[in-house]
Amino acid sequence: MANDTTISSNQGPTAVQLPGNMQQNSVPQGPGELYTPAHDYHTSVPIPRQKTMVPPLTLGAYSDDNMILEPPKEHPFEDGEFVPPGFFDRAHHTWFSHHASTADWTYAQRREAQQILPFLYLGPASMARDRDFVRNEGITLLLSIRDKRSAIARLLSGAKVAEELGIQADTVDVESEQELISRYPSIIRGINHHILSGVSARPDLPPRVLVFCESGNGRSASVVIAYIMSMMNLDMASAMWAVHHRRFCIDVDEAMQTLLQSYQAILDAKREVAKARRQEATTSSSLGIQLPSHPGGQLTKKRSFIEYDGDTNTSTEFGNNGSSVQQSTIQANNDAEHLKQKPAPFIERVA
């Protein structure tokens, strides 16, 4: 019996001619031929490029001799956040005043440590092993910022030199730069506690801290920038330029800038919280009102908008154990209707 399926060969690819009743479904159409995106989308999370002006316009050009760090006029954070109580009564104001030199930077200086504040130095790990430098500069704390893999290998630690010279040493071990943002407050508190410890190499010097990593340009530089932001009330760009002006070789790439900008947002939020609490305490004191407090001493939790909105749209029942059970039928219906109104990511392609 003859077969009406024929195979033709030509210069192009092999073509298969199917019977008429099978040709309509011979080649299935892909999603790209049937649907088109309703909105622009990305295959990964889009990360906007940071637009940071360094140096900031408020600080002027690099050649100008205006890089003077002055003591902060106020510390808008709560006690214990970054400093112990009475810190500024015991710490001399000159410790937070520093005038950067305008000498030309040379490549060899990257192997040295630079003074950021009278009590704060930044440099590579080689300077933490330089006993003459540590002794002559009156360093009393060697603070290492290192990777956890270096900690396992017992590298980048100033413990040996510190033991020989009779000073202190500490390490901060992190797995990545992203972990640093959660460690900044504790690192800053540790530095400030050491400043008030009274440990000094000479009577005319304050306690001095050398912050270092392998190169002195990456993680240790970000810690010093975060310290300047927190203690000197500078934004990220100004603090980064202040440190960059003193140690020109620091490497603050876009990822580190994003990290420090996130830390700046955290500092702004902490300032607002501290300001609100001070205003609340002042108002309550003037009116003679005692704030309701939790038995543990904390303020009672304020109800959220969701809980407040549920008062009119839901009814409350109580279970056998006395806990309240919210019946939110109206809210559930509203949520379902809201989901129906959400735009679809793809729409059918019009031929």
C-alpha positions in Angstrom: 0.0 0.0 0.0 1.4 3.4 -0.9 2.4 5.7 1.9 1.5 9.4 1.3 4.4 10.5 3.6 7.3 11.6 1.4 10.8 12.7 2.3 12.4 15.2 -0.1 16.1 16.0 -0.1 17.6 19.3 -1.2 20.4 21.6 -0.4 18.6 22.8 2.8 17.7 20.8 5.9 15.7 17.6 5.4 12.0 18.4 5.1 9.3 15.9 6.2 5.9 16.3 4.5 3.1 15.0 6.7 -0.4 14.2 5.8 -2.9 17.0 5.7 -4.7 16.0 8.9 -1.5 16.2 10.9 0.2 19.4 9.6 -1.8 21.8 11.8 -0.2 20.5 15.1 3.2 19.6 13.6 5.2 22.4 15.2 4.1 23.6 18.7 4.4 27.3 19.4 6.6 28.4 22.2 5.6 30.8 25.0 7.5 33.6 23.3 5.2 33.3 20.3 2.0 33.3 22.3 2.8 35.8 25.1 4.6 39.1 25.4 5.8 40.8 28.7 3.5 43.3 30.1 6.3 45.2 31.9 10.1 45.4 31.7 11.7 42.7 33.9 15.2 41.4 34.7 16.5 38.0 35.2 18.3 39.1 38.4 17.7 41.7 41.1 18.6 45.1 39.6 21.3 47.0 41.5 21.3 50.7 40.8 24.7 52.3 40.4 25.7 54.6 43.3 25.9 58.3 42.5 28.4 59.4 45.1 30.4 62.6 44.7 33.8 62.1 46.1 35.1 64.4 47.4 31.8 66.0 48.4 31.2 69.6 47.2 31.0 70.8 50.8 34.6 69.7 51.4 36.1 71.2 48.3 39.0 69.9 46.1 41.7 67.6 47.2 44.4 70.3 46.8 42.6 72.6 49.3 44.0 72.6 52.8 40.7 72.2 54.5 40.7 68.6 55.7 40.3 69.3 59.5 38.3 66.9 61.6 36.7 68.8 64.5 35.1 67.4 67.6 31.4 66.7 67.2 29.1 69.3 68.5 26.7 66.7 69.7 26.3 62.9 69.9 22.6 62.3 68.9 22.6 58.7 69.9 21.5 57.1 73.1 24.1 56.2 75.8 25.3 52.7 75.2 24.7 52.7 71.5 28.3 53.6 70.6 29.8 55.2 73.7 29.5 54.3 77.5 27.8 56.8 79.8 30.0 59.8 80.5 32.3 59.2 77.5 32.6 62.8 76.4 33.2 63.9 80.0 36.2 61.7 80.3 37.5 61.8 76.7 39.4 65.0 75.9 37.9 67.0 73.0 41.4 67.3 71.3 41.3 63.5 70.7 38.7 64.2 68.0 40.5 67.0 66.3 42.9 66.2 63.5 44.4 68.2 60.7 45.4 66.1 57.6 48.7 66.9 55.9 48.8 68.0 52.3 52.1 66.2 51.4 52.2 64.4 48.1 51.2 60.8 48.3 53.8 58.2 47.3 53.4 54.6 46.5 55.5 53.5 49.4 53.1 55.0 51.9 50.6 52.2 51.2 52.9 50.0 53.2 52.8 52.4 56.2 50.0 53.3 58.6 48.3 56.7 58.6 46.9 58.6 61.5 43.1 59.3 61.0 42.5 60.7 64.5 44.9 61.3 67.4 44.0 57.9 68.8 43.1 56.1 65.6 45.5 54.6 62.9 44.8 52.7 59.7 47.3 50.5 58.0 48.3 47.1 56.7 49.0 44.0 58.7 52.8 44.5 58.3 52.6 47.6 60.5 51.1 45.5 63.3 54.2 43.4 63.1 56.5 46.4 63.2 57.5 46.5 66.8 59.4 49.8 66.5 56.3 51.5 64.9 53.9 50.2 67.5 56.3 51.3 70.3 57.1 54.7 69.0 53.6 55.7 68.1 52.3 54.5 71.5 49.8 52.0 70.1 47.9 50.3 72.9 45.4 48.1 70.9 46.0 46.1 67.7 42.6 45.6 66.1 42.6 43.1 63.3 39.7 42.9 60.8 40.1 39.6 59.0 38.4 36.8 57.1 37.2 33.8 59.0 39.5 31.6 56.9 42.5 33.6 58.1 41.2 33.1 61.7 41.2 29.3 61.1 44.8 29.5 59.8 45.7 31.8 62.7 46.8 34.6 60.4 46.6 38.4 60.6 46.6 38.5 64.4 48.5 41.0 66.5 48.4 38.8 69.6 52.1 37.8 69.5 53.4 41.4 69.1 50.9 42.6 71.7 52.1 40.0 74.2 55.7 41.0 73.7 55.1 44.7 74.1 52.5 44.4 76.9 49.6 45.9 75.0 46.2 44.6 74.0 45.1 42.9 70.8 41.7 42.0 69.4 40.3 40.5 66.2 37.0 40.8 64.3 36.4 37.8 62.1 33.8 38.1 59.3 32.8 35.9 56.5 32.1 38.7 54.0 31.8 42.5 53.7 28.0 42.2 54.2 28.6 40.8 57.7 30.5 44.0 58.6 27.4 46.2 58.7 26.0 44.3 61.7 29.4 44.4 63.4 30.1 48.1 63.1 28.3 49.2 66.3 30.1 46.6 68.5 33.5 47.4 66.9 32.9 51.1 67.6 31.9 50.4 71.2 35.0 48.3 71.6 37.2 51.1 70.4 35.6 53.7 72.6 35.8 51.4 75.7 39.5 51.1 75.1 39.8 54.8 74.8 38.3 55.2 78.3 40.4 52.3 79.7 43.2 54.6 80.8 45.8 52.4 79.2 48.4 54.7 77.7 51.9 54.2 76.4 53.0 57.7 77.7 51.3 60.3 80.0 51.1 62.8 77.1 49.3 60.4 74.8 45.7 59.0 74.7 45.2 55.3 74.2 45.8 54.5 70.6 44.3 51.9 68.3 45.7 50.5 65.1 43.0 49.1 62.8 44.4 46.8 60.2 43.6 44.1 57.7 45.9 42.4 55.2 46.3 45.5 52.9 44.9 48.2 55.1 42.7 49.3 52.2 39.5 47.2 52.4 37.7 46.0 55.4 39.8 47.9 57.9 39.2 51.1 55.9 35.4 50.5 56.0 35.6 50.1 59.8 37.4 53.4 60.2 34.9 55.1 57.8 32.0 53.7 59.8 33.7 55.0 63.0 34.0 58.5 61.5 30.4 58.5 60.4 29.1 57.4 63.8 31.3 59.6 66.0 31.9 62.7 63.9 28.3 63.0 62.5 29.5 62.9 58.9 27.7 61.3 56.0 29.2 58.5 54.0 30.8 60.6 51.3 32.4 63.1 53.7 33.7 60.3 56.1 35.0 58.3 53.1 36.8 61.4 51.7 38.2 62.3 55.2 39.8 58.8 55.4 40.8 58.8 51.7 42.6 62.1 52.2 44.7 60.7 54.9 45.3 57.2 53.3 45.0 57.7 49.6 45.2 54.0 48.7 42.0 52.8 50.3 39.8 50.7 48.0 36.2 51.6 48.4 34.4 50.0 45.5 30.7 50.2 44.6 29.8 47.2 46.8 31.5 48.8 49.8 29.9 52.1 49.0 26.5 50.4 49.0 27.3 48.8 52.3 28.3 52.1 53.9 25.2 53.9 52.5 23.1 51.3 54.1 24.9 51.9 57.3 24.2 55.6 56.9 20.5 54.9 56.6 20.8 52.9 59.9 22.5 55.8 61.6 19.8 58.2 60.4 17.1 55.9 61.8 18.9 55.6 65.1 19.1 59.4 65.4 15.4 59.7 64.7 14.5 57.1 67.3 16.8 58.8 69.9 15.3 62.2 69.1 11.8 60.9 69.4 12.5 59.3 72.8 14.1 62.4 74.1 11.1 64.5 73.0 8.7 62.0 74.5 10.6 62.0 77.8 10.7 65.8 77.9 7.0 66.1 77.2 6.0 63.5 79.8 8.3 65.2 82.4 6.8 68.6 81.7 3.2 67.3 82.0 3.9 65.0 84.9 2.9 62.0 83.0 4.4 58.6 83.8 4.8 56.5 80.7 3.2 53.0 80.8 5.9 50.5 80.9 6.3 46.7 80.7 7.2 44.9 84.0 10.7 44.4 82.5 11.2 48.1 82.1 10.4 48.5 78.3 7.7 50.6 76.9 4.5 48.9 76.0 4.2 47.8 72.4 2.2 50.1 70.2 -0.5 48.6 68.0 0.2 48.6 64.4 -2.1 49.9 61.7 -3.1 46.3 60.8 -4.2 45.7 64.4 -6.0 49.0 64.6 -7.8 48.4 61.3 -9.0 45.1 62.5 -11.1 46.7 65.3 -13.9 47.8 62.9 -13.7 45.0 60.3 -13.3 41.9 62.5 -15.0 40.3 65.4 -13.1 38.8 68.3 -13.7 35.4 69.8 -11.7 33.7 72.6 -10.4 30.2 72.5 -10.3 27.7 75.3 -6.9 29.0 76.5 -8.1 32.6 76.7 -6.2 33.9 73.6 -8.1 36.1 71.1 -8.9 34.7 67.7 -9.4 37.3 64.9 -12.2 36.7 62.4 -11.2 38.7 59.3 -13.7 37.7 56.7 -14.0 41.2 55.2 -10.3 41.7 55.2 -9.8 38.3 53.5 -12.3 39.2 50.8 -10.6 42.5 50.2 -7.3 40.8 49.9 -8.7 38.3 47.4 -10.2 41.1 45.3 -6.8 42.9 45.4 -5.1 39.9 44.1 -7.5 39.6 41.2 -6.7 43.2 40.2 -3.0 42.8 40.1 -1.6 43.1 36.5 -0.4 39.9 34.9 3.3 39.7 34.1 2.6 38.5 30.6 -0.3 39.1 28.2 -1.4 37.3 25.1 0.4 38.4 21.9 -2.0 40.0 19.4 -1.4 38.6 15.9 
